[in-house]
Amino acid sequence: MENVPARMTARRGRFYSSASDVYSLMPGEDYEMLKKSFHLFFVDGDAVGNGKIVNIFSRKNQWGEEYDDGSYIYVINVNALSDDALGRLLRSIKEPDPEKIEDKVVQEVITFAKGDVDMEISIHDTKIRF
């Protein structure tokens, strides 16, 4: 997880997406062994310019059909204000003092993510690395 400024670009997302795939397989392993990847970019502002809190990008062909390679890029505006669960999570991400985060699970994840510790969470068959 990286807190990036509002100048987040599609090429930055592409770079991180491809870089993580390099370490997902051992030489000689079948490409079908690649698991889905989710790359979350928490940006300080509306990086995409459409006013949305969350933008999810995946690859499509020229006809708009999904190219199911299992790679997804989420661009999340941490300055979005709302009182729902997403708004509370975004405020937690921005909170400099993890002790002030009310949800203890979120507090633990944010503490690891903001530190120098690498952390990986497995949810079903999907791995999320911080």
N, CA, C and O atoms as a MOPAC input file, in Angstrom:
PM7 MOZYME 1SCF
protein

 N      0.85200 1    -1.15800 1     0.00000 1
 C      0.00000 1     0.00000 1     0.00000 1
 C      0.89500 1     1.21600 1     0.00000 1
 O      1.88500 1     1.27400 1     0.72900 1
 N      0.54200 1     2.18800 1    -0.82200 1
 C      1.33400 1     3.39700 1    -0.91100 1
 C      0.39500 1     4.58500 1    -0.95300 1
 O     -0.54800 1     4.61300 1    -1.74500 1
 N      0.65000 1     5.56400 1    -0.10300 1
 C     -0.13400 1     6.77900 1    -0.11900 1
 C      0.49900 1     7.69400 1    -1.16000 1
 O      1.58300 1     8.23200 1    -0.93800 1
 N     -0.17000 1     7.87000 1    -2.28500 1
 C      0.40800 1     8.63000 1    -3.39500 1
 C     -0.34900 1     9.93500 1    -3.59800 1
 O     -1.52900 1    10.02600 1    -3.25900 1
 N      0.32300 1    10.94900 1    -4.15100 1
 C     -0.34900 1    12.22000 1    -4.39600 1
 C     -1.36900 1    12.11300 1    -5.52000 1
 O     -1.46100 1    11.08700 1    -6.19400 1
 N     -2.11600 1    13.15900 1    -5.70900 1
 C     -3.19800 1    13.15500 1    -6.68700 1
 C     -2.71800 1    12.99500 1    -8.12500 1
 O     -3.54800 1    12.83100 1    -9.01900 1
 N     -1.43300 1    13.03500 1    -8.37800 1
 C     -0.94200 1    12.89100 1    -9.75000 1
 C     -0.80100 1    11.42400 1   -10.16400 1
 O     -0.09700 1    11.10900 1   -11.12400 1
 N     -1.47100 1    10.53800 1    -9.43800 1
 C     -1.47700 1     9.11000 1    -9.77500 1
 C     -1.82200 1     8.94200 1   -11.24800 1
 O     -2.80400 1     9.50500 1   -11.73200 1
 N     -1.01600 1     8.17100 1   -11.95100 1
 C     -1.27000 1     7.97000 1   -13.37400 1
 C     -1.51900 1     6.49600 1   -13.67600 1
 O     -1.18700 1     5.61400 1   -12.88400 1
 N     -2.11000 1     6.25600 1   -14.83600 1
 C     -2.37300 1     4.88300 1   -15.26700 1
 C     -1.05900 1     4.11500 1   -15.41300 1
 O     -1.00800 1     2.92200 1   -15.11400 1
 N     -0.01000 1     4.77300 1   -15.86300 1
 C      1.27000 1     4.08400 1   -16.03900 1
 C      1.87200 1     3.66300 1   -14.69600 1
 O      2.53800 1     2.63100 1   -14.61100 1
 N      1.64400 1     4.45000 1   -13.65900 1
 C      2.11700 1     4.06400 1   -12.32900 1
 C      1.40500 1     2.78600 1   -11.89400 1
 O      2.03200 1     1.87200 1   -11.35800 1
 N      0.10000 1     2.72700 1   -12.12600 1
 C     -0.66700 1     1.52700 1   -11.79900 1
 C     -0.18300 1     0.32800 1   -12.58400 1
 O     -0.03800 1    -0.76300 1   -12.03300 1
 N      0.06500 1     0.52100 1   -13.84900 1
 C      0.57600 1    -0.55800 1   -14.70700 1
 C      1.91800 1    -1.06500 1   -14.20200 1
 O      2.15400 1    -2.27200 1   -14.17200 1
 N      2.79900 1    -0.15100 1   -13.80500 1
 C      4.12100 1    -0.53200 1   -13.31300 1
 C      4.01000 1    -1.43000 1   -12.08400 1
 O      4.62000 1    -2.49800 1   -12.03900 1
 N      3.23400 1    -1.00200 1   -11.08800 1
 C      3.11200 1    -1.78900 1    -9.86300 1
 C      2.42100 1    -3.12300 1   -10.11300 1
 O      2.78300 1    -4.13900 1    -9.52000 1
 N      1.43800 1    -3.11400 1   -10.98200 1
 C      0.73000 1    -4.34800 1   -11.30100 1
 C      1.67200 1    -5.37200 1   -11.92400 1
 O      1.68700 1    -6.53500 1   -11.52200 1
 N      2.44600 1    -4.94000 1   -12.89300 1
 C      3.35600 1    -5.88100 1   -13.56200 1
 C      4.50700 1    -6.28200 1   -12.65400 1
 O      4.95900 1    -7.42600 1   -12.69700 1
 N      4.98600 1    -5.35000 1   -11.83100 1
 C      6.10800 1    -5.66100 1   -10.93600 1
 C      5.73400 1    -6.75000 1    -9.92500 1
 O      6.55900 1    -7.60400 1    -9.60100 1
 N      4.51000 1    -6.72100 1    -9.43400 1
 C      4.11300 1    -7.74600 1    -8.45900 1
 C      3.96600 1    -9.11000 1    -9.11000 1
 O      4.20300 1   -10.13100 1    -8.46400 1
 N      3.57700 1    -9.14500 1   -10.38200 1
 C      3.43000 1   -10.42400 1   -11.07900 1
 C      4.76300 1   -11.13300 1   -11.26400 1
 O      4.81600 1   -12.36300 1   -11.29500 1
 N      5.83400 1   -10.36900 1   -11.38600 1
 C      7.16700 1   -10.95300 1   -11.57900 1
 C      7.50700 1   -11.90000 1   -10.43300 1
 O      8.16000 1   -12.92200 1   -10.64100 1
 N      7.06600 1   -11.55900 1    -9.22900 1
 C      7.40300 1   -12.36000 1    -8.04800 1
 C      6.34000 1   -13.39800 1    -7.69500 1
 O      6.46500 1   -14.09400 1    -6.68800 1
 N      5.30400 1   -13.50700 1    -8.51100 1
 C      4.20800 1   -14.42400 1    -8.20800 1
 C      4.44900 1   -15.85200 1    -8.66600 1
 O      3.84900 1   -16.78400 1    -8.13100 1
 N      5.31500 1   -16.03300 1    -9.64500 1
 C      5.58100 1   -17.36100 1   -10.19100 1
 C      7.07100 1   -17.67100 1   -10.14200 1
 O      7.91400 1   -16.78000 1   -10.24300 1
 N      7.36500 1   -18.92100 1    -9.99000 1
 C      8.75200 1   -19.39300 1   -10.08400 1
 C      9.03000 1   -19.73100 1   -11.55200 1
 O      8.10300 1   -20.05000 1   -12.29700 1
 N     10.28400 1   -19.66400 1   -11.96800 1
 C     10.60600 1   -20.02600 1   -13.35100 1
 C     10.05200 1   -21.41100 1   -13.69100 1
 O     10.23100 1   -22.36500 1   -12.93400 1
 N      9.38900 1   -21.50500 1   -14.82200 1
 C      8.83500 1   -22.77800 1   -15.28000 1
 C      7.41200 1   -23.04200 1   -14.83600 1
 O      6.77500 1   -23.96200 1   -15.35000 1
 N      6.88300 1   -22.25300 1   -13.88300 1
 C      5.50900 1   -22.46200 1   -13.44100 1
 C      4.53700 1   -21.97600 1   -14.51700 1
 O      4.82400 1   -21.03100 1   -15.25300 1
 N      3.39400 1   -22.63300 1   -14.59300 1
 C      2.37100 1   -22.30100 1   -15.57500 1
 C      1.71600 1   -20.96300 1   -15.23400 1
 O      1.46800 1   -20.66800 1   -14.06500 1
 N      1.44000 1   -20.16300 1   -16.25100 1
 C      0.82200 1   -18.85900 1   -16.04300 1
 C     -0.55600 1   -18.96500 1   -15.40300 1
 O     -1.01500 1   -18.01800 1   -14.76500 1
 N     -1.21200 1   -20.09200 1   -15.56400 1
 C     -2.52100 1   -20.29500 1   -14.94400 1
 C     -2.43300 1   -20.29200 1   -13.41600 1
 O     -3.44900 1   -20.18900 1   -12.72800 1
 N     -1.20300 1   -20.40600 1   -12.89000 1
 C     -1.00000 1   -20.37700 1   -11.43900 1
 C     -1.07500 1   -18.95300 1   -10.87600 1
 O     -1.16600 1   -18.77500 1    -9.66200 1
 N     -1.03700 1   -17.94300 1   -11.74500 1
 C     -1.13800 1   -16.55500 1   -11.28200 1
 C     -2.48200 1   -16.34500 1   -10.59000 1
 O     -3.53100 1   -16.69000 1   -11.13400 1
 N     -2.43800 1   -15.78200 1    -9.39500 1
 C     -3.66900 1   -15.48600 1    -8.67200 1
 C     -4.13000 1   -14.08700 1    -9.04300 1
 O     -3.35700 1   -13.30100 1    -9.59100 1
 N     -5.36800 1   -13.77600 1    -8.75000 1
 C     -5.86900 1   -12.43300 1    -8.98100 1
 C     -5.02100 1   -11.45100 1    -8.17800 1
 O     -4.54900 1   -11.76800 1    -7.08600 1
 N     -4.83800 1   -10.26500 1    -8.73100 1
 C     -4.08500 1    -9.24100 1    -7.99700 1
 C     -4.91700 1    -7.96700 1    -7.91400 1
 O     -5.56600 1    -7.55100 1    -8.87300 1
 N     -4.87200 1    -7.37500 1    -6.74400 1
 C     -5.59400 1    -6.13500 1    -6.48500 1
 C     -4.57300 1    -5.12500 1    -5.97800 1
 O     -3.93400 1    -5.34400 1    -4.94900 1
 N     -4.42400 1    -4.03400 1    -6.69100 1
 C     -3.47600 1    -2.99300 1    -6.31500 1
 C     -4.27500 1    -1.76600 1    -5.91300 1
 O     -5.03300 1    -1.20900 1    -6.70800 1
 N     -4.09200 1    -1.35600 1    -4.66500 1
 C     -4.84800 1    -0.23800 1    -4.12500 1
 C     -3.94900 1     0.98300 1    -4.03600 1
 O     -2.87900 1     0.93600 1    -3.42900 1
 N     -4.38900 1     2.07200 1    -4.64300 1
 C     -3.66700 1     3.33300 1    -4.58900 1
 C     -4.54800 1     4.32500 1    -3.83800 1
 O     -5.60800 1     4.71800 1    -4.32400 1
 N     -4.10400 1     4.72100 1    -2.65800 1
 C     -4.80700 1     5.70200 1    -1.86100 1
 C     -4.22100 1     7.05600 1    -2.22400 1
 O     -3.07500 1     7.35600 1    -1.88900 1
 N     -5.00400 1     7.86600 1    -2.90500 1
 C     -4.48700 1     9.12900 1    -3.43500 1
 C     -5.09000 1    10.31100 1    -2.69200 1
 O     -6.21900 1    10.25800 1    -2.20300 1
 N     -4.31200 1    11.36800 1    -2.62500 1
 C     -4.69500 1    12.56100 1    -1.90900 1
 C     -5.42500 1    13.49700 1    -2.86200 1
 O     -4.87300 1    14.51500 1    -3.28000 1
 N     -6.65900 1    13.15800 1    -3.20400 1
 C     -7.45000 1    13.95700 1    -4.13100 1
 C     -8.06200 1    13.09900 1    -5.21900 1
 O     -7.93900 1    11.87500 1    -5.21300 1
 N     -8.72200 1    13.76300 1    -6.15300 1
 C     -9.41200 1    13.07900 1    -7.24800 1
 C     -8.44900 1    12.87900 1    -8.41200 1
 O     -8.43100 1    13.67600 1    -9.34900 1
 N     -7.64900 1    11.81600 1    -8.35400 1
 C     -6.59900 1    11.56700 1    -9.35000 1
 C     -7.16400 1    11.27300 1   -10.73300 1
 O     -6.52000 1    11.56900 1   -11.74000 1
 N     -8.34300 1    10.70200 1   -10.79200 1
 C     -8.92100 1    10.32500 1   -12.07000 1
 C     -9.68400 1    11.50100 1   -12.69000 1
 O     -9.80600 1    11.59700 1   -13.91100 1
 N    -10.18900 1    12.38000 1   -11.84500 1
 C    -10.87100 1    13.56600 1   -12.32500 1
 C    -12.34700 1    13.38500 1   -12.63000 1
 O    -12.92700 1    14.17700 1   -13.37300 1
 N    -12.96700 1    12.34500 1   -12.06000 1
 C    -14.39200 1    12.12900 1   -12.32800 1
 C    -15.27400 1    12.30100 1   -11.09200 1
 O    -16.47900 1    12.05400 1   -11.15200 1
 N    -14.67900 1    12.72300 1    -9.97100 1
 C    -15.45000 1    12.96100 1    -8.75700 1
 C    -15.84400 1    11.72700 1    -7.98100 1
 O    -16.54200 1    11.84100 1    -6.97400 1
 N    -15.42500 1    10.55300 1    -8.41100 1
 C    -15.77600 1     9.29900 1    -7.72300 1
 C    -14.80600 1     9.05000 1    -6.55700 1
 O    -13.64900 1     9.46900 1    -6.60200 1
 N    -15.28800 1     8.36900 1    -5.52600 1
 C    -14.43000 1     8.02200 1    -4.39100 1
 C    -13.51100 1     6.86800 1    -4.78200 1
 O    -12.31300 1     6.89400 1    -4.49900 1
 N    -14.07700 1     5.86000 1    -5.43300 1
 C    -13.31100 1     4.68100 1    -5.82200 1
 C    -13.45400 1     4.44900 1    -7.32500 1
 O    -14.56200 1     4.45000 1    -7.86100 1
 N    -12.33200 1     4.25200 1    -7.98900 1
 C    -12.31700 1     3.87600 1    -9.41000 1
 C    -11.61200 1     2.53100 1    -9.51100 1
 O    -10.51300 1     2.36300 1    -8.98300 1
 N    -12.23900 1     1.57600 1   -10.18600 1
 C    -11.65700 1     0.24800 1   -10.35900 1
 C    -11.35100 1     0.06400 1   -11.83600 1
 O    -12.21800 1     0.21900 1   -12.69600 1
 N    -10.09700 1    -0.27100 1   -12.10600 1
 C     -9.66700 1    -0.44000 1   -13.48900 1
 C     -9.28200 1    -1.89200 1   -13.75100 1
 O     -8.63500 1    -2.54200 1   -12.93000 1
 N     -9.68900 1    -2.37200 1   -14.89200 1
 C     -9.27300 1    -3.68500 1   -15.36800 1
 C     -9.06700 1    -3.54100 1   -16.86200 1
 O     -9.39400 1    -2.50400 1   -17.44000 1
 N     -8.53700 1    -4.55600 1   -17.48200 1
 C     -8.23700 1    -4.46900 1   -18.91100 1
 C     -9.44300 1    -4.88700 1   -19.75600 1
 O    -10.18600 1    -5.80200 1   -19.40200 1
 N     -9.61400 1    -4.19100 1   -20.88200 1
 C    -10.69900 1    -4.50300 1   -21.81200 1
 C    -10.15900 1    -4.44400 1   -23.22800 1
 O     -9.15100 1    -3.79200 1   -23.50000 1
 N    -10.84700 1    -5.13400 1   -24.12400 1
 C    -10.43800 1    -5.06500 1   -25.53000 1
 C    -11.09600 1    -3.85700 1   -26.20000 1
 O    -11.79700 1    -3.08500 1   -25.54700 1
 N    -10.87000 1    -3.70100 1   -27.48000 1
 C    -11.37300 1    -2.52500 1   -28.19600 1
 C    -12.89000 1    -2.44600 1   -28.26700 1
 O    -13.42900 1    -1.38800 1   -28.59200 1
 N    -13.59700 1    -3.53700 1   -27.97200 1
 C    -15.05800 1    -3.54300 1   -27.97100 1
 C    -15.62800 1    -3.38100 1   -26.56600 1
 O    -16.83700 1    -3.48800 1   -26.36200 1
 N    -14.75200 1    -3.12500 1   -25.60400 1
 C    -15.20300 1    -2.92400 1   -24.23600 1
 C    -15.43800 1    -4.20500 1   -23.45900 1
 O    -15.97500 1    -4.17700 1   -22.35100 1
 N    -15.03200 1    -5.34000 1   -24.04300 1
 C    -15.21000 1    -6.62100 1   -23.35400 1
 C    -14.05700 1    -6.84300 1   -22.37500 1
 O    -12.90000 1    -6.54000 1   -22.66600 1
 N    -14.40600 1    -7.37600 1   -21.21700 1
 C    -13.41900 1    -7.63000 1   -20.17500 1
 C    -12.35500 1    -8.62400 1   -20.64800 1
 O    -12.67400 1    -9.68400 1   -21.18700 1
 N    -11.09900 1    -8.26800 1   -20.43800 1
 C     -9.96600 1    -9.16100 1   -20.71600 1
 C     -9.55400 1    -9.70800 1   -19.36100 1
 O     -8.79100 1    -9.07600 1   -18.63100 1
 N    -10.05900 1   -10.87400 1   -19.03500 1
 C     -9.96600 1   -11.39800 1   -17.67400 1
 C     -8.57300 1   -11.92600 1   -17.35000 1
 O     -8.34400 1   -13.13500 1   -17.31800 1
 N     -7.64100 1   -10.99500 1   -17.10800 1
 C     -6.29200 1   -11.41400 1   -16.72000 1
 C     -6.13800 1   -11.46500 1   -15.20000 1
 O     -5.08200 1   -11.85000 1   -14.69800 1
 N     -7.18300 1   -11.08000 1   -14.46700 1
 C     -7.14800 1   -11.17600 1   -13.01000 1
 C     -6.42500 1   -10.03600 1   -12.32600 1
 O     -6.11400 1   -10.13700 1   -11.14000 1
 N     -6.14800 1    -8.95900 1   -13.03300 1
 C     -5.44300 1    -7.81800 1   -12.45200 1
 C     -6.39200 1    -6.63100 1   -12.34600 1
 O     -7.03200 1    -6.24600 1   -13.32500 1
 N     -6.47800 1    -6.05500 1   -11.14400 1
 C     -7.38300 1    -4.94100 1   -10.89600 1
 C     -6.63700 1    -3.83600 1   -10.17100 1
 O     -5.85700 1    -4.09300 1    -9.25300 1
 N     -6.88100 1    -2.62100 1   -10.58600 1
 C     -6.25700 1    -1.45700 1    -9.96500 1
 C     -7.37100 1    -0.60000 1    -9.38200 1
 O     -8.30000 1    -0.19900 1   -10.08300 1
 N     -7.26200 1    -0.32800 1    -8.08900 1
 C     -8.22300 1     0.52600 1    -7.39900 1
 C     -7.53100 1     1.85100 1    -7.10000 1
 O     -6.44900 1     1.87300 1    -6.51300 1
 N     -8.15200 1     2.94700 1    -7.50200 1
 C     -7.65400 1     4.27600 1    -7.18100 1
 C     -8.69100 1     4.89000 1    -6.23700 1
 O     -9.84000 1     5.11100 1    -6.62000 1
 N     -8.26800 1     5.16200 1    -4.99500 1
 C     -9.19400 1     5.56100 1    -3.93600 1
 C     -8.82800 1     6.95200 1    -3.43000 1
 O     -7.70000 1     7.18400 1    -2.99300 1
 N     -9.77800 1     7.86600 1    -3.48900 1
 C     -9.59300 1     9.23400 1    -3.03200 1
 C     -9.77100 1     9.28500 1    -1.51500 1
 O    -10.89100 1     9.16100 1    -1.01900 1
 N     -8.67200 1     9.46800 1    -0.77600 1
 C     -8.75700 1     9.46500 1     0.68600 1
 C     -9.34500 1    10.75200 1     1.25100 1
 O     -9.61400 1    10.83300 1     2.45000 1
 N     -9.54500 1    11.74900 1     0.41300 1
 C    -10.14200 1    13.00200 1     0.88600 1
 C    -11.65400 1    13.01500 1     0.77300 1
 O    -12.29700 1    13.97900 1     1.18800 1
 N    -12.23000 1    11.96200 1     0.21800 1
 C    -13.68300 1    11.90100 1     0.08200 1
 C    -14.31700 1    11.84100 1     1.46300 1
 O    -13.87000 1    11.09300 1     2.33200 1
 N    -15.34900 1    12.62600 1     1.65300 1
 C    -16.01700 1    12.67800 1     2.94500 1
 C    -17.35600 1    11.96500 1     2.86900 1
 O    -18.21400 1    12.31900 1     2.06000 1
 N    -17.52600 1    10.97700 1     3.69900 1
 C    -18.81900 1    10.30400 1     3.82600 1
 C    -18.85100 1     9.64900 1     5.20100 1
 O    -17.80300 1     9.40900 1     5.80100 1
 N    -20.03900 1     9.36300 1     5.69700 1
 C    -20.17900 1     8.75700 1     7.02000 1
 C    -20.43000 1     7.26100 1     6.94600 1
 O    -20.74700 1     6.63600 1     7.95800 1
 N    -20.29200 1     6.68000 1     5.76400 1
 C    -20.49000 1     5.24100 1     5.63400 1
 C    -19.19800 1     4.50400 1     5.99000 1
 O    -18.21400 1     5.12300 1     6.39500 1
 N    -19.20800 1     3.19400 1     5.83800 1
 C    -18.04000 1     2.37900 1     6.20700 1
 C    -16.80100 1     2.77300 1     5.41100 1
 O    -15.69700 1     2.79500 1     5.95400 1
 N    -16.97400 1     3.08300 1     4.12800 1
 C    -15.82900 1     3.48000 1     3.31400 1
 C    -15.24300 1     4.79300 1     3.80800 1
 O    -14.02400 1     4.92900 1     3.90400 1
 N    -16.08600 1     5.75000 1     4.12000 1
 C    -15.61100 1     7.03100 1     4.64800 1
 C    -14.84200 1     6.86200 1     5.94700 1
 O    -13.80500 1     7.49600 1     6.14100 1
 N    -15.34000 1     6.01100 1     6.83900 1
 C    -14.63500 1     5.75000 1     8.10100 1
 C    -13.29400 1     5.07500 1     7.85200 1
 O    -12.30600 1     5.38700 1     8.51700 1
 N    -13.25400 1     4.14300 1     6.88700 1
 C    -11.99600 1     3.47500 1     6.55100 1
 C    -10.99100 1     4.47700 1     5.99400 1
 O     -9.81600 1     4.44600 1     6.36100 1
 N    -11.44200 1     5.36300 1     5.11000 1
 C    -10.53900 1     6.35200 1     4.52000 1
 C     -9.99800 1     7.30500 1     5.58200 1
 O     -8.82300 1     7.66900 1     5.54300 1
 N    -10.83700 1     7.71100 1     6.52400 1
 C    -10.34500 1     8.56000 1     7.62000 1
 C     -9.32300 1     7.80600 1     8.46400 1
 O     -8.36100 1     8.39700 1     8.95200 1
 N     -9.52900 1     6.50400 1     8.63600 1
 C     -8.56700 1     5.69400 1     9.39400 1
 C     -7.22500 1     5.64300 1     8.68200 1
 O     -6.17800 1     5.70600 1     9.32600 1
 N     -7.24600 1     5.53000 1     7.37100 1
 C     -6.00500 1     5.47100 1     6.59300 1
 C     -5.23000 1     6.77400 1     6.74000 1
 O     -4.00100 1     6.76600 1     6.80700 1
 N     -5.94500 1     7.88500 1     6.79000 1
 C     -5.28800 1     9.18600 1     6.90100 1
 C     -4.84700 1     9.50900 1     8.32300 1
 O     -4.00600 1    10.38800 1     8.51600 1
 N     -5.38800 1     8.82900 1     9.31200 1
 C     -5.08200 1     9.11800 1    10.71600 1
 C     -3.60800 1     8.82800 1    11.01400 1
 O     -3.16900 1     7.68500 1    10.88800 1
 N     -2.84100 1     9.85100 1    11.40800 1
 C     -1.41300 1     9.62000 1    11.67300 1
 C     -1.14700 1     8.78800 1    12.92800 1
 O     -0.09600 1     8.15800 1    13.04200 1
 N     -2.09600 1     8.78300 1    13.87000 1
 C     -1.91500 1     8.03700 1    15.12100 1
 C     -2.82700 1     6.81000 1    15.11500 1
 O     -4.02700 1     6.93200 1    15.36200 1
 N     -2.26200 1     5.61400 1    14.83400 1
 C     -3.10500 1     4.40100 1    14.78400 1
 C     -3.90400 1     4.15300 1    16.05900 1
 O     -4.95100 1     3.50700 1    16.00900 1
 N     -3.43100 1     4.65600 1    17.20200 1
 C     -4.15600 1     4.45700 1    18.46400 1
 C     -5.52000 1     5.14200 1    18.46000 1
 O     -6.39400 1     4.78100 1    19.24800 1
 N     -5.71000 1     6.12200 1    17.58300 1
 C     -6.97500 1     6.85400 1    17.51200 1
 C     -7.99100 1     6.18900 1    16.58000 1
 O     -9.12400 1     6.65600 1    16.46400 1
 N     -7.58900 1     5.10500 1    15.92000 1
 C     -8.50000 1     4.38800 1    15.02000 1
 C     -9.39900 1     3.48900 1    15.86500 1
 O     -8.91100 1     2.65500 1    16.62700 1
 N    -10.70800 1     3.66100 1    15.72900 1
 C    -11.66400 1     2.94800 1    16.57400 1
 C    -11.71900 1     1.45700 1    16.29600 1
 O    -11.69500 1     0.66300 1    17.23700 1
 N    -11.79200 1     1.05200 1    15.03900 1
 C    -11.90100 1    -0.35800 1    14.68200 1
 C    -10.54800 1    -1.02500 1    14.88700 1
 O     -9.56300 1    -0.64000 1    14.25700 1
 N    -10.49500 1    -2.01600 1    15.75700 1
 C     -9.21700 1    -2.63900 1    16.13900 1
 C     -8.58000 1    -3.43000 1    14.99400 1
 O     -7.35400 1    -3.46500 1    14.88700 1
 N     -9.37600 1    -4.05900 1    14.14700 1
 C     -8.82500 1    -4.78700 1    13.00400 1
 C     -8.19500 1    -3.80300 1    12.02800 1
 O     -7.07100 1    -4.00500 1    11.57000 1
 N     -8.92400 1    -2.73800 1    11.71400 1
 C     -8.39200 1    -1.70300 1    10.82600 1
 C     -7.15000 1    -1.08100 1    11.45300 1
 O     -6.17200 1    -0.80700 1    10.75700 1
 N     -7.18400 1    -0.86200 1    12.75000 1
 C     -6.03300 1    -0.28900 1    13.45900 1
 C     -4.79200 1    -1.15700 1    13.27200 1
 O     -3.70600 1    -0.63700 1    13.01300 1
 N     -4.94200 1    -2.46500 1    13.39900 1
 C     -3.81400 1    -3.37600 1    13.24000 1
 C     -3.27100 1    -3.36600 1    11.81500 1
 O     -2.05800 1    -3.32000 1    11.61100 1
 N     -4.16700 1    -3.40700 1    10.83100 1
 C     -3.74200 1    -3.39400 1     9.43100 1
 C     -3.03500 1    -2.08700 1     9.10100 1
 O     -1.98400 1    -2.09700 1     8.46000 1
 N     -3.59600 1    -0.96800 1     9.53100 1
 C     -3.00300 1     0.33600 1     9.24500 1
 C     -1.66100 1     0.47700 1     9.94800 1
 O     -0.73300 1     1.05200 1     9.37900 1
 N     -1.53500 1    -0.02900 1    11.15800 1
 C     -0.26400 1     0.02100 1    11.87800 1
 C      0.81600 1    -0.70200 1    11.08900 1
 O      1.91900 1    -0.17800 1    10.92900 1
 N      0.51700 1    -1.89000 1    10.59600 1
 C      1.48800 1    -2.63100 1     9.78300 1
 C      1.76900 1    -1.91100 1     8.46700 1
 O      2.91900 1    -1.78700 1     8.04600 1
 N      0.70400 1    -1.44100 1     7.82500 1
 C      0.84300 1    -0.83100 1     6.50300 1
 C      1.64100 1     0.46800 1     6.55000 1
 O      2.36200 1     0.78100 1     5.60300 1
 N      1.52400 1     1.22000 1     7.62700 1
 C      2.24800 1     2.48100 1     7.73600 1
 C      3.67400 1     2.28300 1     8.21200 1
 O      4.48800 1     3.20400 1     8.13600 1
 N      3.98400 1     1.09500 1     8.69800 1
 C      5.33200 1     0.81900 1     9.19100 1
 C      6.20700 1     0.25200 1     8.09600 1
 O      5.85100 1     0.25800 1     6.91800 1
 N      7.35700 1    -0.23500 1     8.51300 1
 C      8.29800 1    -0.83000 1     7.56600 1
 C      8.09700 1    -2.33000 1     7.44400 1
 O      8.93300 1    -3.02800 1     6.87100 1
 N      6.99800 1    -2.82200 1     7.97700 1
 C      6.73800 1    -4.25600 1     7.99700 1
 C      5.95900 1    -4.65100 1     6.75500 1
 O      4.96000 1    -4.01100 1     6.42600 1
 N      6.39500 1    -5.69000 1     6.06300 1
 C      5.62500 1    -6.22600 1     4.94700 1
 C      4.53800 1    -7.12800 1     5.51200 1
 O      4.78200 1    -7.90400 1     6.43500 1
 N      3.35000 1    -7.02200 1     4.95900 1
 C      2.24200 1    -7.82100 1     5.45300 1
 C      1.44300 1    -8.32800 1     4.27100 1
 O      1.23400 1    -7.60600 1     3.29600 1
 N      1.00200 1    -9.56100 1     4.35800 1
 C      0.18400 1   -10.14300 1     3.30800 1
 C     -1.01400 1   -10.80600 1     3.96200 1
 O     -0.86800 1   -11.58000 1     4.90800 1
 N     -2.19300 1   -10.50000 1     3.45300 1
 C     -3.42600 1   -11.07900 1     3.97200 1
 C     -4.00100 1   -11.98600 1     2.89100 1
 O     -4.07900 1   -11.59200 1     1.72700 1
 N     -4.40000 1   -13.18200 1     3.26200 1
 C     -5.05600 1   -14.08400 1     2.31400 1
 C     -6.53900 1   -14.15200 1     2.63900 1
 O     -6.93000 1   -14.49600 1     3.75500 1
 N     -7.35400 1   -13.82100 1     1.65400 1
 C     -8.79500 1   -13.93500 1     1.80000 1
 C     -9.24500 1   -14.90900 1     0.72300 1
 O     -9.20300 1   -14.59200 1    -0.46600 1
 N     -9.67000 1   -16.08200 1     1.13400 1
 C     -9.96700 1   -17.18400 1     0.22700 1
 C     -8.69600 1   -17.47700 1    -0.57800 1
 O     -7.66500 1   -17.79300 1     0.01500 1
 N     -8.74200 1   -17.38100 1    -1.89500 1
 C     -7.55400 1   -17.64300 1    -2.72000 1
 C     -6.86200 1   -16.36200 1    -3.15100 1
 O     -5.95300 1   -16.40200 1    -3.98000 1
 N     -7.27200 1   -15.23400 1    -2.60600 1
 C     -6.73300 1   -13.95200 1    -3.02200 1
 C     -5.76900 1   -13.43100 1    -1.96300 1
 O     -6.08700 1   -13.41200 1    -0.77400 1
 N     -4.59200 1   -13.01000 1    -2.40500 1
 C     -3.61100 1   -12.44700 1    -1.48200 1
 C     -3.58900 1   -10.94200 1    -1.63700 1
 O     -3.58800 1   -10.42000 1    -2.75200 1
 N     -3.56900 1   -10.24200 1    -0.50100 1
 C     -3.44100 1    -8.79000 1    -0.50000 1
 C     -2.15100 1    -8.48000 1     0.24100 1
 O     -1.99000 1    -8.86300 1     1.39900 1
 N     -1.24000 1    -7.79500 1    -0.41600 1
 C      0.05100 1    -7.48200 1     0.18300 1
 C      0.12500 1    -5.99600 1     0.48900 1
 O     -0.21100 1    -5.15500 1    -0.34400 1
 N      0.57600 1    -5.68600 1     1.71700 1
 C      0.79500 1    -4.29300 1     2.14200 1
 C      2.28700 1    -4.07200 1     2.28900 1
 O      2.71600 1    -2.97200 1     2.63800 1

